[in-house]
C-alpha cells in the first residue's frame, strides 16, 4: 500500500505516505521478526518507490521523501545496495533550489555518517556531500553542514576508523591532525569567504584531511561537467576542501593544477572567480615548494602561445601567497619569466600576463626601498648559488624585452607601471652594477 501511494499524483498523499514510511522504519523494522534478507528487500522496495519523490517539483514533498529515506537508512544501520543506488540522486539535491531542503540534507547526511556502518568509498561519497553543503550559499545550510563535520571530528571512534583504513604512519597521523598555525584574526577573508565564522575548527579539518585524497578526483571530474551549475558547485567545493584539508592534498596538487589551468582562461565562465579563489587558497595555505616548481616547469615546456593559462595560474598563486614567501625562489622565477619564449612572445596575452605576474611579485613580495617589511625579503636582493645577477635585474631585463614587443599604448603603460614598481622597491642602480 505504501509503495503504491508513493506513486500517487497528489502531493498531500505523497507527504502522508512518507510519514507512514518513517513510522514503519522506526517502529516495525526494529520489532518485526523476519530474516535480514527479507527486511533488506522490504526497505529496498520502499526506497525504490520513494526516490522519484526526491525530484518532485514541490519542496515539501522532496523534504518528506528525504526524511523517509533517512528513516529507512537508520533502521537498517548499514549501507545496502538500494542506498548506494540513491547516492547520485542525493548528490543532485546539494543543488536543490530550496535552501530548507539542502539544510535538511546536511542534517541527515551528518546523522548517517555518525550512525550507519559504512565502507570507505561510501563514507567518502557522503563526506563529499557534506563538504559541498559547507560551501553552500545559504548560511543555515552552511552552519548545519559545519556542525555535522565538527560533530564527527569529536567522535574518536569515527576518526580512528578512518585512520585505520588509511594505515598511516604515526608521523603522517600527526601531520594530518595538526591544525594550520593561523588564528581566526589572521586568516585572510578572501580565503575563508562566507562559509566559516573565523577559522574552521580543528575537528572539521581533521575529518576532511583524513579523506581529502578520496574527495579530490570526483570534484575534478565535476569541474569538467557540461553544466555550468555543476562546475560552479565543484569549484566552490574544491576551494572549501583546500581550506579544510590544507597539506593533506599536496599529493593531489599536480592533478588539481592541471585541471584548473584548463578553466582559468575563460574569464566569462561563472566558476572563474571561485577557481581564482581556490588558487589563492592553495598559495596561502600550502608550502610554496608544493606548487611553484610545477608551474615553472609547465611554463618552460609549453610552446609559443601556450604560456598564458599557466601565467594566469601563477598570477593568482602570487596574489594568495604570504608576503615575502617567494623571495628565496626569485632567482628561479625571474629566470623563467625572462626567457625569450615568454618575454619576447608574439602572443599578446602571454606578454600581458607575464607583465602582470612581475607587477604582482614586486607589489606583494618586495618592500619599498628604505622600508622594513615583515616578509622574508626585507629589501634583500638575493643571488642564486651560481652567483648570477640578482633576480630584480632579471625582472628588469624581462620588462625591457616585453617593452620591445609592445603593440599598443595600453601594453606600454602597463609595462611602464611595472618598471615604476621595480624602481620604488630596489635601490638604483643595483648593488651589483659597477660604477
C-alpha positions in Angstrom: 0.0 0.0 0.0 2.8 2.4 0.9 4.7 1.7 -2.3 1.6 2.3 -4.3 0.7 5.6 -2.5 4.2 6.9 -3.2 3.2 7.0 -6.9 0.0 8.9 -6.2 -0.2 12.2 -8.2 -1.5 14.3 -5.2 1.3 15.9 -3.2 -0.6 15.5 0.1 -0.8 11.8 -0.4 3.0 11.6 -1.1 3.7 13.6 2.1 1.4 11.4 4.1 2.9 8.1 2.9 6.4 9.4 3.5 5.4 10.0 7.1 4.0 6.4 7.2 7.3 5.0 5.9 9.1 6.9 8.7 6.9 5.2 11.3 7.3 1.8 9.6 11.1 2.2 9.7 11.2 3.5 13.3 8.8 1.0 14.9 8.1 -2.0 12.7 11.6 -2.7 11.3 13.0 -2.7 14.8 10.5 -5.2 16.2 9.4 -7.4 13.3 10.8 -11.0 13.4 12.0 -11.6 9.8 15.2 -12.7 8.2 17.6 -9.9 7.5 17.4 -10.5 3.7 13.6 -10.0 3.9 14.0 -6.7 5.8 16.6 -5.6 3.2 14.2 -6.4 0.4 11.3 -4.6 2.1 13.5 -1.5 2.7 14.7 -1.6 -0.9 11.2 -1.7 -2.3 10.0 1.2 -0.2 13.1 3.2 -1.1 12.8 2.5 -4.8 9.2 3.9 -4.9 10.2 6.9 -2.7 13.3 8.0 -4.6 11.4 9.6 -7.5 9.7 11.9 -5.0 13.2 13.4 -4.1 12.8 15.1 -7.5 9.2 16.3 -7.1 8.5 19.9 -8.0 7.2 20.7 -4.5 9.8 21.2 -1.8 7.6 19.8 0.9 7.3 16.5 -1.0 11.1 16.4 -1.5 11.7 17.1 2.2 9.2 14.4 3.3 10.7 11.9 0.9 14.2 12.6 2.2 13.1 12.1 5.8 11.5 8.8 4.9 14.7 7.6 3.1 16.7 8.7 6.2 14.5 6.7 8.5 15.0 3.6 6.3 18.8 4.1 6.3 18.9 4.5 10.1 16.6 1.5 10.6 18.9 -0.8 8.6 22.1 0.6 10.1 24.4 -0.2 7.2 25.0 0.7 3.6 22.8 -1.6 1.5 22.7 -1.7 -2.3 19.5 0.3 -2.6 21.1 3.1 -0.6 24.2 3.1 -2.8 21.9 3.5 -5.8 20.3 6.5 -4.2 23.5 8.4 -3.7 23.5 10.0 -7.1 20.1 11.5 -6.5 21.1 12.7 -3.1 24.2 14.3 -4.7 21.9 16.3 -7.1 20.0 17.5 -4.0 23.0 19.5 -2.9 21.9 21.9 -5.6 18.2 21.8 -4.7 16.6 25.2 -5.4 15.1 25.3 -1.9 17.6 26.2 0.9 15.5 24.4 3.6 15.8 21.1 1.7 19.5 21.5 1.4 19.7 22.2 5.1 17.7 19.1 5.9 20.1 17.1 3.6 23.1 18.4 5.5 21.5 17.3 8.8 20.6 13.8 7.5 24.0 13.2 5.9 25.7 14.1 9.2 23.4 11.6 11.0 24.2 8.8 8.5 27.9 9.3 8.8 27.7 9.2 12.6 25.3 6.2 13.0 25.5 4.0 9.9 28.1 1.3 9.3 29.9 2.4 6.1 32.7 1.3 3.9 35.5 3.7 3.0 34.2 4.5 -0.5 30.6 5.1 0.7 31.8 7.3 3.6 33.9 9.4 1.2 30.9 10.0 -1.1 28.8 11.1 1.9 31.6 13.3 3.2 31.8 14.9 -0.2 28.1 15.8 0.0 28.7 17.4 3.4 31.7 19.5 2.2 29.6 20.6 -0.7 27.0 21.8 1.7 29.6 23.6 3.8 30.2 25.5 0.6 26.5 26.3 0.2 25.4 29.9 -0.4 22.7 29.6 2.4 24.0 30.5 5.9 21.7 28.0 7.7 22.8 25.2 5.4 26.5 26.1 5.9 26.0 26.1 9.6 24.3 22.7 9.7 26.9 21.0 7.5 29.7 22.6 9.5 28.1 21.3 12.7 27.9 17.8 11.2 31.6 17.8 10.3 32.5 19.2 13.7 30.5 16.6 15.5 32.2 13.8 13.5 35.6 15.2 14.4 34.7 15.0 18.1 34.0 11.3 17.8 37.2 9.4 18.4 35.8 6.1 17.2 34.9 7.8 13.9 38.4 9.3 13.3 40.1 6.1 14.5 38.2 4.1 11.8 39.3 6.5 9.1 42.9 6.4 10.3 43.0 2.6 10.4 41.6 2.5 6.8 44.4 4.6 5.6 47.1 2.7 7.5 49.1 5.9 8.1 52.4 6.1 10.0 52.5 7.9 13.3 54.3 10.9 11.7 51.7 11.1 8.9 48.9 10.9 11.5 50.5 13.8 13.4 50.7 15.9 10.3 47.1 15.3 9.4 45.8 16.1 12.9 47.9 19.3 13.2 46.0 22.5 12.8 47.4 25.1 10.4 49.1 27.8 12.6 46.7 30.6 11.9 44.2 32.2 14.3 40.8 33.5 13.3 42.2 37.0 13.2 45.0 36.2 10.7 43.1 34.0 8.2 42.5 36.2 5.1 38.9 37.0 4.5 39.2 36.3 0.8 40.4 32.7 1.6 37.7 31.9 4.2 34.8 33.5 2.3 31.4 33.4 3.9 31.3 29.7 4.8 33.2 30.0 8.1 32.8 32.2 11.1 36.5 32.7 11.8 39.0 29.9 11.2 37.5 26.4 10.6 37.5 24.3 13.7 40.2 21.7 14.3 37.5 18.9 14.4 36.2 19.9 10.9 39.7 20.0 9.5 40.7 16.6 11.0 37.8 14.8 9.3 38.3 16.4 5.9 42.1 15.8 6.0 41.6 12.1 6.6 39.6 11.7 3.4 40.9 14.6 1.3 42.6 12.3 -1.2 39.3 10.5 -1.9 37.4 13.7 -2.4 39.6 15.4 -5.0 39.1 13.3 -8.1 35.2 13.4 -8.0 35.4 17.2 -7.8 37.9 17.5 -10.6 35.7 15.3 -12.8 32.7 17.5 -11.9 34.7 20.6 -12.9 34.7 19.2 -16.5 30.9 19.0 -16.5 28.9 20.5 -19.4 26.5 22.1 -16.9 27.7 25.5 -15.5 25.8 24.9 -12.2 27.7 21.7 -11.6 31.0 23.4 -12.5 30.3 26.3 -10.1 29.5 23.9 -7.3 32.6 21.8 -7.9 34.9 25.0 -7.9 33.2 26.2 -4.7 33.5 22.9 -3.0 37.1 22.4 -4.1 38.0 25.8 -2.6 36.5 24.7 0.8 38.3 21.4 0.5 41.6 23.2 0.2 40.8 25.4 3.2 39.8 22.4 5.4 42.4 19.8 4.2 45.5 22.1 3.6 48.7 20.0 3.5 46.7 16.7 3.1 46.1 17.5 -0.6 49.7 18.1 -1.5 49.9 14.7 -3.3 46.9 15.6 -5.4 48.1 19.1 -6.2 49.6 18.4 -9.7 46.3 17.0 -10.8 44.4 19.9 -9.3 46.5 22.5 -11.0 46.4 20.7 -14.4 42.6 20.8 -14.2 42.3 24.3 -13.0 44.6 25.6 -15.8 42.0 24.4 -18.3 39.3 26.5 -16.8 41.2 29.7 -15.7 41.4 31.1 -19.3 37.7 31.6 -19.7 37.0 34.9 -17.8 33.3 34.7 -18.7 32.8 31.3 -17.0 30.6 31.7 -13.9 33.1 29.5 -11.9 36.1 31.7 -12.8 36.0 33.7 -9.5 35.9 30.5 -7.4 38.8 29.0 -9.4 40.9 32.1 -8.7 39.9 31.9 -5.0 40.9 28.2 -5.0 44.3 29.1 -6.4 44.8 31.8 -3.9 43.8 29.4 -1.1 46.4 26.9 -2.3 49.1 29.6 -2.3 48.1 30.9 1.1 47.8 27.6 2.9 50.3 25.2 1.2 54.1 25.5 1.1 55.5 27.4 -1.9 57.6 24.3 -2.8 54.4 22.3 -3.3 53.2 24.3 -6.3 55.8 26.7 -7.6 58.1 24.2 -9.4 55.2 22.6 -11.2 54.0 25.9 -12.5 57.5 27.0 -13.6 58.2 23.7 -15.3 54.9 24.0 -17.2 55.9 27.5 -18.3 59.3 26.2 -19.6 57.9 23.2 -21.5 54.9 24.8 -23.3 55.3 26.0 -26.9 54.6 29.5 -28.2 51.0 30.6 -27.3 50.6 28.0 -24.6 52.0 30.1 -21.7 49.1 32.4 -20.9 46.9 29.9 -19.0 49.9 29.0 -16.7 50.8 32.6 -16.3 47.2 33.3 -15.2 47.6 30.5 -12.7 50.9 31.9 -11.5 49.3 35.4 -11.1 46.6 34.0 -8.8 49.1 32.0 -6.8 51.3 35.0 -6.3 48.3 37.0 -5.1 47.4 34.4 -2.5 50.9 33.7 -1.3 52.0 35.1 2.1 54.1 38.3 1.8 57.7 37.7 1.2 57.3 33.9 0.8 58.6 33.9 -2.8 61.8 35.8 -2.1 64.1 32.8 -1.7 62.7 31.4 -5.0 63.1 34.5 -7.0 66.2 33.5 -9.0 64.2 30.6 -10.5 61.1 32.7 -11.0 62.8 35.6 -12.6 64.8 33.3 -14.9 61.7 31.6 -16.2 59.8 34.9 -16.7 62.8 36.4 -18.5 63.1 33.6 -21.0 62.7 34.6 -24.6 59.6 32.4 -25.4 57.8 34.4 -22.7 59.4 37.9 -22.7 59.6 38.1 -26.5 56.5 36.2 -27.3 54.4 37.1 -30.3 51.3 36.1 -28.3 49.9 39.3 -26.7 48.1 37.5 -23.8 51.4 35.8 -22.8 53.1 39.2 -22.6 50.2 40.8 -20.8 50.0 38.2 -18.1 53.8 38.0 -17.8 53.8 41.7 -17.0 51.0 41.2 -14.5 53.0 38.5 -12.8 56.0 40.7 -12.4 53.9 43.6 -11.1 52.2 41.3 -8.5 55.5 39.8 -7.4 57.0 43.2 -6.9 53.9 44.6 -5.1 53.4 41.6 -2.7 56.9 40.3 -2.2 59.3 43.2 -2.3 59.0 46.1 0.2 59.5 49.7 -0.8 63.2 50.7 -0.8 64.3 52.0 2.5 61.5 50.4 4.5 61.3 47.4 6.7 58.8 44.6 6.0 57.5 41.6 7.9 58.1 39.3 4.9 61.2 37.2 4.3 62.8 39.6 1.9 63.3 42.8 3.9 64.6 44.5 0.8 67.4 42.0 0.1 68.4 41.2 -3.5 69.3 37.5 -3.2 71.7 35.8 -5.6 71.5 32.1 -6.5 74.2 29.6 -5.7 75.9 30.1 -9.1 76.4 33.8 -8.3 74.3 35.1 -11.2 72.8 38.6 -11.2 70.1 39.3 -8.7 66.5 38.4 -9.6 65.5 42.1 -9.8 67.9 42.6 -12.6 66.5 39.6 -14.5 63.0 41.0 -13.9 64.1 44.4 -15.3 65.6 42.7 -18.3 62.3 40.8 -18.8 60.4 44.1 -18.7 62.8 45.5 -21.3 62.1 42.6 -23.6 58.4 42.9 -23.1 58.5 46.6 -23.8 60.3 46.0 -27.1 57.4 43.8 -28.2 54.6 46.1 -27.0 52.0 46.7 -29.7 49.6 49.1 -28.0 49.5 52.1 -25.8 47.7 50.1 -23.1 50.5 47.5 -23.1 53.2 50.2 -22.9 51.5 51.9 -20.0 51.2 48.6 -18.1 54.9 47.9 -18.6 55.9 51.4 -17.5 53.9 50.9 -14.3 55.8 47.6 -13.7 59.1 49.5 -14.1 57.9 52.1 -11.7 57.1 49.5 -9.1 60.6 48.0 -9.6 62.2 51.4 -9.2 60.3 52.0 -6.0 61.4 48.7 -4.4 65.1 48.4 -5.5 67.9 50.9 -4.9 69.0 52.1 -8.3 71.5 51.3 -9.8 71.5 47.8 -8.2 74.4 47.0 -5.9 75.9 44.6 -8.4 76.2 47.3 -11.1 79.8 48.5 -11.5 80.2 52.3 -11.1 
